[in-house]
Amino acid sequence: MFKCHVCGCDAARPEYVSEVFSIESHRVLVEQIPAQVCVRCGEAAFSRETTEEIRRLVHGDGRPVRTECMDVFALS
């Protein structure tokens, strides 16, 4: 059963999301991640299996499908 760890809502919808992860000061984008997304606040939650697959992918078991430049902004 889903329970959002941000707002406590118990309703979610299945979606595919993209997330940026920091791996030893290197940022990687993972796309098409299956997730449960909170209908109230939009927070994405991943299953344990998906989390483990992402970990293996970004720590050397996977190869990037492409490389892109990223704009970086700072508010200070």
Secondary structure, DSSP 8 states (H G I E B T S, - for coil): ----TTT----EEEEEEEEEEEETTEEEEEEEEEEEEETTT--EE--HHHHHHHHHIIIII---S-----------
